[in-house]
Amino acid sequence: MEELPDDVEALKAMIIAERLRSARLQHLLDVLNRMHFGKRSEKIDSGQLALALEDRDVSMAEAELLVEQGEEATGIAPARRKRAADESRASLPAHLPRHEIEIAPEAGCCAGCGGALHRIGDDRSERLDIIPAQYRVIVTVRPKMACRSCGDGVAQAKAPAHVVPGGLPSEALLADILVKKYADHLPLYRQAQMMARQGVTIDRATLAGWVGRAAGYLKPIVDRQKAELLKSDRLFVDETTAKVLAPGSGKTKTGYLWAMVRDDRASGGVDPPAIIYSYMPGRGGMWAEKLLGDYHGILQVDGYEAYGQFGKAGRPGGPSVLAYCWAHVR
């Protein structure tokens, strides 16, 4: 059993930490009990459970800090506590740049005899750091050149083409906005708030216009990737709902995101893995046909009837091979 300190403040800190930990653990037990034994309408999904576990980990770390602070205040050497996350922590990626900070002893000579110290080794530890994103202004200068001899004409380089002609964003900024919006699910109004914290005031509607123009420039790449996927021997296709704004109504409607995936690495394929997301207003057979066209390879799908048309013998060019999902079979 851990020895209790004699200092009153340290004891208070330990009691507060234990009460906090107990309350958080009880909350987690309640969540787990509701998930396993509650009514179906009251059960929580895996995302909510992950939030509860995250909250538990935060509380445990806070409790440990309070105990350590209490021990340090009384001069007690803090007990060595190793969290599970630290035990399984992998080394930091080798491709990240390293910035070394050397901390040498304050005394340049031996404390015993006064002799000069020489280096016999060192201890190294690594921590993950970040350089916060910083906006900058790119100033493009195009000098006007003239001839002193004849004075005939002025030479000047043409202005480079941009995704937003005459606009503020560089292509790097547009890429950052797109990744945050579509990969990190960060809405444009929140991105506008983040920019405003650094004194850059950009309206959400302006950001939306930039995203639209960038999407237009990327469309040929997406079309080419889709064409390459439709040449594959095997494809996986599925669709899921997506809430979108209904223009003019101020409400949302249900649209569908269709995913078309190729990944033959497990079966010895040499084609690179790829995925295309396509938005469709519905999920009927007409939309599946619009997505896949005259594809005739192996089609891995679930049991939804919209895919049945691709396996019919009378289909122009012959039927596709439908490889249904094992999870739905079970």
Beta strands, then each sheet from edge to edge (+ up, - down):
strand 1: 145-146
strand 2: 154-155
strand 3: 234-246
strand 4: 251-262
strand 5: 274-280
strand 6: 298-301
strand 7: 321-324
sheet 1: 1+ 2-
sheet 2: 5+ 4- 3+ 6+ 7+
end
